[in-house]
Amino acid sequence: MLGFLIYSFAWKFIFKEQIFHIGPIAITSYIASLILAFLINFPLGFILMKYVVFVDSNIRGHVQFFRYFFVFISNLILNYFLLKVLVERLSVNAIIAQLISTAIVIGISYLLQRHFTFKVEKTEVD
């Protein structure tokens, strides 16, 4: 949800629903907002997942971080393509498109984080 809030704020107030230019590269406001949300949400999301949501995971921290990064990048790519399709192909408003995309990505992300990134590995009881 934090990512959605950052996305919405950036789309409306920072990038002002216009094309954003980085030198010769033009980026749509909704993609620029997605990138900004990623940069803020990634480190904060990992900390919250590790120390608040999945505290019972016994996987080493650096392994969790690598797995979290892999899942997060996969979710970012999925979110990107969902936004492109919804906004450019189906002419859905960027905020509504991000809501739809977020709902899909949250479900997938939770399952991957629970069963892959922060799973509890079985240990032998002596």
C-alpha positions in Angstrom: 0.0 0.0 0.0 2.9 2.3 0.7 4.0 1.9 -2.9 0.5 2.8 -4.1 0.5 6.0 -1.9 3.9 7.0 -3.2 2.9 6.3 -6.8 -0.4 8.3 -6.5 1.3 11.3 -4.9 4.2 11.3 -7.4 1.9 10.9 -10.4 -0.4 13.7 -9.4 2.0 16.2 -7.7 5.6 15.5 -8.7 5.2 14.5 -12.3 1.9 16.2 -12.7 0.5 13.6 -15.1 2.9 14.8 -17.8 5.8 13.3 -19.7 9.0 13.4 -17.6 12.3 14.0 -19.4 15.7 12.7 -18.2 18.0 14.2 -20.9 16.9 12.7 -24.2 14.7 10.1 -22.6 11.0 10.7 -22.2 9.2 8.8 -19.5 5.4 8.8 -18.9 4.3 10.1 -15.6 2.9 6.8 -14.5 6.2 4.9 -15.2 8.3 7.6 -13.6 6.0 7.4 -10.5 6.4 3.6 -10.5 10.2 4.0 -10.5 10.1 6.5 -7.7 7.8 4.3 -5.6 10.2 1.3 -6.2 13.2 3.3 -5.0 11.5 4.2 -1.7 9.4 1.1 -1.2 12.2 -1.5 -1.7 14.4 -0.9 1.3 11.5 0.0 3.6 9.5 -3.0 2.4 12.3 -5.4 3.1 12.8 -4.1 6.7 9.1 -4.3 7.4 8.8 -7.8 6.0 11.8 -9.1 7.8 11.2 -7.5 11.2 7.4 -7.1 11.4 5.6 -9.5 9.1 7.7 -12.7 8.8 9.7 -12.6 12.0 9.6 -16.4 12.4 11.7 -17.0 9.3 15.0 -18.8 10.1 16.7 -18.1 6.7 19.9 -16.0 6.9 19.4 -12.3 6.3 21.5 -12.0 3.2 19.6 -14.9 1.6 16.3 -13.2 2.5 17.6 -9.9 1.0 18.6 -11.6 -2.3 15.3 -13.4 -2.5 13.3 -10.3 -1.6 15.2 -8.4 -4.3 14.4 -11.1 -6.9 10.7 -11.1 -6.0 10.5 -7.3 -5.8 12.1 -6.9 -9.3 9.7 -9.6 -10.7 6.8 -7.7 -9.2 8.1 -4.4 -10.6 8.2 -5.9 -14.1 4.8 -7.4 -13.7 3.4 -4.1 -12.5 5.1 -2.3 -15.4 3.5 -4.5 -18.0 0.1 -4.4 -16.3 0.3 -0.6 -16.3 1.3 -0.4 -19.9 -1.6 -2.7 -21.0 -4.2 -1.0 -18.8 -3.2 2.6 -19.6 -2.0 2.4 -23.2 -4.1 -0.4 -24.6 -7.3 -0.3 -22.5 -7.3 3.5 -21.8 -7.8 3.0 -18.1 -6.9 6.0 -15.8 -3.4 5.7 -14.4 -4.6 5.7 -10.8 -7.3 3.1 -11.4 -4.8 1.0 -13.4 -2.3 1.1 -10.6 -5.0 0.0 -8.1 -5.8 -3.0 -10.3 -2.2 -3.7 -10.8 -1.4 -3.3 -7.1 -4.2 -5.8 -6.1 -2.8 -8.4 -8.4 0.8 -7.8 -7.4 0.1 -7.8 -3.7 -1.5 -11.3 -3.9 1.4 -12.7 -5.9 4.0 -11.0 -3.7 2.5 -12.2 -0.4 2.5 -15.8 -1.6 6.1 -15.6 -2.9 7.4 -13.8 0.2 5.7 -16.3 2.6 6.7 -19.4 0.7 10.0 -18.4 -0.8 11.7 -15.3 0.6 10.8 -15.6 4.3 9.8 -19.2 4.6 10.5 -21.2 7.8 12.9 -24.0 7.0 12.4 -27.2 8.9 15.3 -28.0 11.3 16.2 -31.3 12.8 15.2 -31.6 16.4 18.0 -33.4 18.4 
